[in-house]
């Protein structure tokens, strides 16, 4: 078989590097082309050169192509992956720094609260344009989105196009691995059910070969606390050895464990993201004696890490011949499940993954068209969600409010309605005062004007 994987936003070089290394490790069947697309010609050229240096070390041929215009490479694509970030890290900084002037602090700012909503205004129209090109040039392709804000983007694409686009995020998988480690059981022994919106996904059931694992997990946490271990360290999630990401080498889970005790379900992917969905509990970003985004999950360190990866890509593009293994960083990251999923689809293995897609009837007390993150089996017919049943009233109430904010965010991004954008900020809960929401709206729109033609 011939396979053509198009990465739109290939300047996200860690993702591109990881995909190629994963491809080389697996040696998948058929003839493969990986086409790289990025509107930044400089980083695209560096990424292409890096990719070619990686590809020459393989035992089977891998065709690499590249273009700043996605229309040049979309035709014939069997898989299209979206990893774009409109405006890059400099625009992302403004999403977070401007709300700080209003006393609003975020550790991430890519999904909810003012940072995530501001990002959605740039991202939704851009990803929708990509989707429309796919509809025209390669409508049978599998379209997979990794870009944030995940829930809002997938909702907009499902609403405005006919493409069965799905969203992937590794957060739930990493949380389940952390829970297996905490419980002292092999990861491949556990099964689970989960549901939510991306970055606030509730693990409602977890078992070890059929036995309920919650009692074991609660006992382990209680034992650590009883030993006097700093509770802020309870539940640390280890990433791959050598991972230099300063915000992700460990996820602290103190707040998430509190929510687990309150709602009888643990939210993934733990505090760095989950705190942003409960801004009222962290006024002025106060997080157990520290401040979110400052000295708790430093946002500046996350940005600096991204800049470092950019510089690393430029360095890896230099020279000839294969790249030595010790020149590469970790290959852990968002890409890790992609080749697994593609093989599960190709061979109809129906393996379970955490996928963002419409609810349908999987959760009986949430809207059918709501975009949820839940288990889905990947097979030759696409993705089949696991029946979850009915969620508890408290978790349902939390998710319904979040889904309402998503609807307002999507509509504001598509129409350029300033008033609706302010309403979305209030409905989201990150801005409790409407007057502040209006002023913040104008500040954000002014700072991001180059990327927001719909608001002119």
C-alpha positions as CSV (number, residue, x, y, z in Angstrom):
1,X,0.0,0.0,0.0
2,X,1.0,3.6,-0.6
3,X,0.8,5.9,2.4
4,X,1.1,9.7,2.5
5,X,1.2,11.4,5.8
6,X,0.9,15.2,5.7
7,X,2.0,17.1,8.7
8,X,0.5,20.6,8.6
9,X,2.5,22.6,11.1
10,X,5.7,20.6,10.7
11,X,7.7,23.4,12.3
12,X,6.5,21.8,15.5
13,X,9.8,20.0,15.1
14,X,9.7,17.8,18.2
15,X,6.5,16.3,16.8
16,X,8.0,15.8,13.3
17,X,11.2,14.4,14.7
18,X,9.2,11.9,16.9
19,X,7.0,10.8,14.1
20,X,10.0,10.0,11.8
21,X,11.9,8.2,14.6
22,X,8.8,6.2,15.4
23,X,8.4,5.3,11.7
24,X,12.0,4.2,11.5
25,X,11.6,2.0,14.6
26,X,8.4,0.3,13.4
27,X,9.3,-0.1,9.7
28,X,5.6,-0.1,8.7
29,X,4.3,-1.9,5.7
30,X,4.0,-0.2,2.3
31,X,5.6,2.7,0.6
32,X,5.6,5.9,2.7
33,X,5.8,9.6,2.0
34,X,5.9,12.2,4.8
35,X,5.0,15.6,3.5
36,X,5.9,18.6,5.7
37,X,4.0,21.8,5.6
38,X,4.6,25.1,7.4
39,X,4.1,28.7,6.5
40,X,7.4,29.7,8.1
41,X,9.8,29.0,5.3
42,X,12.9,29.2,7.6
43,X,11.8,26.6,10.1
44,X,10.3,24.4,7.3
45,X,13.6,24.3,5.5
46,X,15.4,23.4,8.8
47,X,12.8,20.7,9.6
48,X,13.0,19.2,6.1
49,X,16.8,19.0,6.3
50,X,16.5,17.4,9.8
51,X,13.9,15.0,8.5
52,X,16.1,13.9,5.6
53,X,19.1,13.4,7.9
54,X,16.9,11.2,10.1
55,X,15.4,9.3,7.1
56,X,18.7,8.2,5.6
57,X,19.4,6.1,8.7
58,X,16.5,3.8,8.0
59,X,16.6,0.3,6.5
60,X,13.8,1.1,4.1
61,X,13.2,4.2,2.0
62,X,11.1,7.0,3.3
63,X,10.2,9.8,0.9
64,X,10.3,13.3,2.5
65,X,8.7,16.3,0.7
66,X,7.9,19.8,1.9
67,X,6.0,23.0,0.9
68,X,4.9,26.2,2.5
69,X,1.6,25.7,0.6
70,X,-0.4,22.8,1.9
71,X,-2.4,22.6,-1.4
72,X,0.8,21.5,-3.1
73,X,1.0,18.2,-1.1
74,X,-2.6,17.4,0.1
75,X,-3.7,15.6,-3.0
76,X,-3.2,11.8,-2.4
77,X,-2.9,12.2,1.3
78,X,-4.0,9.2,3.3
79,X,-3.5,10.9,6.7
80,X,-3.4,14.6,7.5
81,X,-2.1,15.7,10.9
82,X,-2.6,19.2,12.2
83,X,-0.1,20.6,14.7
84,X,-0.3,24.3,13.9
85,X,0.0,27.2,16.3
86,X,-1.1,30.4,14.7
87,X,1.2,33.2,15.7
88,X,3.6,30.8,17.4
89,X,5.0,31.3,20.9
90,X,5.0,35.1,20.6
91,X,1.3,35.2,20.2
92,X,0.8,32.5,22.9
93,X,2.8,34.7,25.3
94,X,0.2,37.5,24.8
95,X,-2.6,35.1,25.5
96,X,-1.2,34.7,29.0
97,X,0.7,37.9,29.7
98,X,-2.2,40.3,28.9
99,X,-4.7,38.6,31.3
100,X,-2.0,38.8,34.1
101,X,-2.5,42.6,34.0
102,X,-6.0,41.9,35.2
103,X,-4.9,39.5,38.0
104,X,-5.6,36.3,35.9
105,X,-2.9,33.8,36.0
106,X,-2.6,30.6,33.9
107,X,0.0,27.9,33.8
108,X,-0.7,26.9,30.2
109,X,-3.3,29.1,28.5
110,X,-4.0,26.9,25.5
111,X,-7.5,25.5,26.3
112,X,-9.7,27.6,28.6
113,X,-9.8,30.8,30.5
114,X,-8.8,34.0,28.6
115,X,-5.6,32.4,27.2
116,X,-7.4,29.4,25.7
117,X,-10.3,31.5,24.4
118,X,-7.9,34.1,22.8
119,X,-6.0,31.2,21.2
120,X,-9.3,29.8,19.8
121,X,-9.9,33.1,17.9
122,X,-6.8,32.5,15.9
123,X,-6.9,28.8,15.6
124,X,-10.4,27.9,14.7
125,X,-10.6,29.9,11.4
126,X,-7.1,28.6,10.4
127,X,-7.8,25.0,11.0
128,X,-11.2,25.3,9.3
129,X,-9.4,26.6,6.2
130,X,-7.2,23.5,6.3
131,X,-10.3,21.3,6.6
132,X,-12.0,22.9,3.6
133,X,-8.9,22.3,1.5
134,X,-9.0,18.6,2.7
135,X,-12.7,18.4,1.7
136,X,-11.8,19.6,-1.8
137,X,-8.4,17.8,-2.4
138,X,-8.4,14.6,-0.4
139,X,-11.9,14.1,1.2
140,X,-11.2,10.4,1.9
141,X,-8.1,11.1,4.1
142,X,-8.1,10.6,7.9
143,X,-7.8,14.0,9.5
144,X,-6.3,14.1,12.9
145,X,-5.9,17.2,15.0
146,X,-3.4,17.8,17.8
147,X,-3.7,21.6,18.0
148,X,-5.3,23.4,20.9
149,X,-7.8,24.4,22.1
150,X,-8.8,20.8,21.2
151,X,-12.5,20.7,22.2
152,X,-13.3,24.0,20.5
153,X,-11.4,23.2,17.3
154,X,-13.0,19.8,16.9
155,X,-16.5,21.2,17.6
156,X,-16.0,23.9,14.9
157,X,-14.8,21.4,12.3
158,X,-17.6,18.9,13.0
159,X,-20.1,21.7,12.8
160,X,-18.8,23.4,9.7
161,X,-17.5,20.5,7.6
162,X,-18.4,16.9,6.7
163,X,-15.0,15.5,7.7
164,X,-15.0,12.9,10.5
165,X,-12.0,14.7,12.1
166,X,-10.9,13.5,15.5
167,X,-8.5,15.0,18.1
168,X,-5.7,13.2,19.9
169,X,-4.0,14.1,23.2
170,X,-1.7,11.9,25.3
171,X,-2.8,13.3,28.6
172,X,-5.2,10.5,29.6
173,X,-2.7,7.8,28.6
174,X,0.1,9.5,30.7
175,X,-2.2,9.8,33.7
176,X,-3.2,6.1,33.5
177,X,0.5,5.2,33.3
178,X,1.1,7.3,36.4
179,X,-1.8,5.6,38.3
180,X,-0.4,2.2,37.4
181,X,3.0,3.2,38.7
182,X,1.5,4.6,41.9
183,X,-0.5,1.4,42.5
184,X,2.5,-0.8,41.7
185,X,0.8,-2.7,38.9
186,X,1.9,-3.2,35.3
187,X,0.3,-0.7,32.9
188,X,-0.9,-3.4,30.6
189,X,-2.9,-4.9,33.4
190,X,-5.2,-1.9,33.8
191,X,-8.5,-1.1,32.1
192,X,-10.4,2.1,32.6
193,X,-13.3,4.3,31.6
194,X,-13.0,8.1,31.3
195,X,-14.9,11.0,29.9
196,X,-14.7,14.8,29.8
197,X,-13.4,17.6,27.7
198,X,-9.8,17.7,26.6
199,X,-7.6,18.6,29.6
200,X,-10.4,18.0,32.0
201,X,-11.2,14.3,31.5
202,X,-12.6,12.4,34.4
203,X,-11.3,8.8,35.0
204,X,-14.4,7.3,36.4
205,X,-13.3,3.7,36.6
206,X,-9.9,2.0,36.8
207,X,-9.3,-1.7,37.3
208,X,-6.4,-4.1,37.7
209,X,-7.3,-7.3,35.8
210,X,-11.0,-6.6,36.8
211,X,-10.4,-5.5,40.4
212,X,-11.3,-2.0,41.4
213,X,-8.0,0.0,41.8
214,X,-9.4,3.1,43.5
215,X,-9.0,1.7,47.1
216,X,-5.4,0.8,46.4
217,X,-4.6,4.2,44.9
218,X,-6.3,6.1,47.8
219,X,-4.3,4.0,50.3
220,X,-1.0,4.8,48.5
221,X,-1.8,8.5,48.6
222,X,-2.8,8.3,52.3
223,X,0.4,6.4,53.1
224,X,2.6,9.0,51.4
225,X,0.9,11.8,53.3
226,X,1.2,10.0,56.6
227,X,4.9,9.6,56.1
228,X,5.2,13.4,55.9
229,X,5.9,13.6,52.2
230,X,5.2,17.1,51.0
231,X,1.6,16.7,49.7
232,X,2.4,18.8,46.7
233,X,4.7,16.0,45.6
234,X,2.0,13.3,46.0
235,X,1.1,11.8,42.7
236,X,4.1,13.1,40.6
237,X,3.9,11.8,37.1
238,X,7.3,10.8,35.6
239,X,7.9,11.3,31.9
240,X,10.5,9.6,29.8
241,X,14.0,9.6,31.1
242,X,15.9,12.6,29.7
243,X,12.8,14.7,29.0
244,X,14.0,18.3,29.5
245,X,10.5,19.9,29.6
246,X,10.6,22.0,32.8
247,X,6.8,22.1,33.1
248,X,6.3,18.4,32.4
249,X,9.1,16.5,34.1
250,X,6.6,16.1,36.9
251,X,2.9,16.9,37.2
252,X,1.8,17.8,40.7
253,X,-1.6,16.3,41.6
254,X,-2.6,17.8,44.9
255,X,-5.7,19.6,43.6
256,X,-6.6,16.7,41.3
257,X,-6.6,14.3,44.3
258,X,-8.8,16.7,46.2
259,X,-11.3,16.6,43.3
260,X,-11.0,12.8,43.3
261,X,-12.1,12.8,46.9
262,X,-14.9,15.2,46.2
263,X,-16.3,13.7,42.9
264,X,-15.1,10.1,43.1
265,X,-13.2,10.4,39.8
266,X,-9.7,11.7,39.0
267,X,-9.3,14.4,36.4
268,X,-6.6,14.0,33.8
269,X,-4.0,15.2,33.0
270,X,-3.7,16.5,36.6
271,X,-3.0,19.9,38.0
272,X,-1.1,21.9,35.4
273,X,-4.1,21.8,33.1
274,X,-6.9,20.9,35.5
275,X,-6.5,24.0,37.7
276,X,-7.4,26.2,34.7
277,X,-10.9,24.7,34.7
278,X,-11.6,25.8,38.2
279,X,-10.3,29.5,38.3
280,X,-12.6,30.4,41.2
281,X,-10.6,28.1,43.5
282,X,-7.4,29.9,42.6
283,X,-8.0,33.7,42.9
284,X,-5.0,35.6,41.7
285,X,-3.5,32.3,40.7
286,X,-2.8,31.3,44.3
287,X,-1.9,27.6,44.3
288,X,-1.0,26.1,47.7
289,X,1.3,29.0,48.6
290,X,2.6,29.5,45.1
291,X,1.3,31.2,42.0
292,X,0.1,29.5,38.8
293,X,2.2,30.2,35.8
294,X,4.9,31.9,37.9
295,X,6.5,29.5,40.4
296,X,3.9,26.7,39.9
297,X,4.1,25.3,36.4
298,X,6.1,28.2,35.1
299,X,4.7,29.5,31.8
300,X,7.9,31.4,31.0
301,X,9.9,28.1,31.3
302,X,7.5,26.4,28.9
303,X,8.0,29.1,26.4
304,X,11.8,29.1,26.8
305,X,11.7,25.3,26.3
306,X,9.9,25.8,23.0
307,X,12.4,28.4,21.9
308,X,15.2,25.9,22.7
309,X,13.6,23.2,20.5
310,X,13.3,25.7,17.7
311,X,17.1,26.5,18.0
312,X,17.8,22.7,18.2
313,X,16.0,22.1,15.0
314,X,18.1,24.7,13.2
315,X,21.3,23.0,14.6
316,X,20.1,19.5,13.6
317,X,19.5,20.7,10.0
318,X,23.2,21.5,9.6
319,X,25.6,18.9,8.3
320,X,25.3,15.8,6.1
321,X,24.6,12.2,6.8
322,X,22.6,10.6,9.6
323,X,22.1,12.4,12.9
324,X,23.8,10.7,15.8
325,X,21.4,9.4,18.5
326,X,23.1,11.5,21.2
327,X,22.2,14.7,19.2
328,X,18.5,14.0,19.6
329,X,16.3,14.9,22.6
330,X,13.6,12.6,23.9
331,X,11.0,11.3,21.5
332,X,8.3,11.2,24.2
333,X,5.4,13.5,23.4
334,X,2.1,13.9,21.7
335,X,3.0,11.9,18.6
336,X,3.6,8.7,20.5
337,X,0.3,7.0,19.8
338,X,-0.1,8.1,16.1
339,X,1.6,5.2,14.4
340,X,-0.1,2.7,16.8
341,X,-3.5,4.2,15.9
342,X,-2.8,4.1,12.2
343,X,-1.7,0.4,12.4
344,X,-4.8,-0.4,14.5
345,X,-7.0,1.1,11.8
346,X,-5.1,-0.5,8.9
347,X,-5.3,-4.0,10.4
348,X,-8.7,-3.5,12.1
349,X,-7.3,-4.3,15.6
350,X,-9.9,-2.2,17.4
351,X,-7.5,-1.1,20.1
352,X,-8.7,1.5,22.6
353,X,-7.4,5.0,22.7
354,X,-8.4,8.4,24.2
355,X,-10.0,10.3,21.4
356,X,-11.9,13.6,21.0
357,X,-15.0,13.2,19.0
358,X,-18.8,13.7,19.1
359,X,-20.5,12.0,22.0
360,X,-23.3,10.3,20.0
361,X,-25.0,8.2,22.6
362,X,-21.9,7.2,24.6
363,X,-22.8,9.4,27.6
364,X,-26.6,9.4,28.0
365,X,-26.9,12.6,30.0
366,X,-24.7,14.9,27.8
367,X,-25.6,16.3,24.3
368,X,-25.1,14.0,21.4
369,X,-23.2,16.6,19.5
370,X,-20.9,17.5,22.4
371,X,-17.2,16.9,21.7
372,X,-15.9,14.6,24.4
373,X,-12.7,12.9,25.2
374,X,-13.4,9.3,25.8
375,X,-12.2,5.8,25.0
376,X,-12.7,4.8,21.3
377,X,-11.7,1.7,19.4
378,X,-9.7,2.3,16.3
379,X,-10.6,0.0,13.4
380,X,-11.1,-0.1,9.7
381,X,-14.4,1.8,10.0
382,X,-12.8,4.6,12.0
383,X,-13.4,5.2,15.7
384,X,-16.1,3.6,17.8
385,X,-16.7,5.3,21.2
386,X,-17.1,3.1,24.3
387,X,-20.5,3.3,25.9
388,X,-20.0,5.1,29.2
389,X,-23.6,5.4,30.4
390,X,-24.7,8.2,32.8
391,X,-22.3,10.5,34.6
392,X,-22.9,11.7,38.1
393,X,-24.9,14.9,38.4
394,X,-21.9,17.0,39.8
395,X,-19.5,16.0,37.0
396,X,-22.4,16.4,34.5
397,X,-23.0,20.0,35.7
398,X,-19.3,20.9,35.4
399,X,-19.1,19.5,31.9
400,X,-22.3,21.2,30.7
401,X,-21.0,24.6,31.7
402,X,-17.7,23.9,29.9
403,X,-19.6,22.7,26.8
404,X,-21.6,25.9,26.9
405,X,-18.5,28.0,27.0
406,X,-17.1,26.0,24.0
407,X,-20.2,26.9,22.0
408,X,-19.9,30.6,22.7
409,X,-16.1,30.4,21.9
410,X,-16.7,28.7,18.6
411,X,-19.4,31.1,17.5
412,X,-17.3,34.2,18.4
413,X,-14.3,32.8,16.5
414,X,-16.4,32.1,13.4
415,X,-18.3,35.4,13.4
416,X,-15.9,37.9,14.9
417,X,-18.6,39.0,17.4
418,X,-16.8,41.0,20.1
419,X,-19.8,40.9,22.5
420,X,-20.0,37.2,22.2
421,X,-16.2,36.9,22.9
422,X,-16.7,38.8,26.1
423,X,-19.7,36.6,27.0
424,X,-17.5,33.5,26.4
425,X,-14.9,34.9,28.8
426,X,-17.5,35.3,31.5
427,X,-19.3,32.0,30.8
428,X,-15.9,30.2,31.0
429,X,-15.5,31.4,34.5
430,X,-12.1,32.9,34.2
431,X,-13.4,36.5,34.2
432,X,-16.2,37.1,36.7
433,X,-16.8,40.7,35.8
434,X,-18.4,41.6,32.5
435,X,-16.8,45.1,32.4
436,X,-13.4,43.5,32.8
437,X,-14.3,40.9,30.1
438,X,-15.0,43.8,27.7
439,X,-11.7,45.6,28.4
440,X,-9.8,42.3,28.3
441,X,-11.4,41.4,25.0
442,X,-10.3,44.6,23.4
443,X,-6.7,44.3,24.7
444,X,-6.4,40.7,23.4
445,X,-7.9,41.6,20.0
446,X,-5.6,44.6,19.7
447,X,-2.5,42.5,20.5
448,X,-3.5,39.7,18.1
449,X,-5.0,41.8,15.3
450,X,-2.6,40.5,12.7
451,X,-4.2,37.0,13.1
452,X,-7.8,38.0,13.5
453,X,-9.3,39.2,10.2
454,X,-12.8,38.2,11.3
455,X,-12.8,40.9,14.0
456,X,-11.9,43.8,11.6
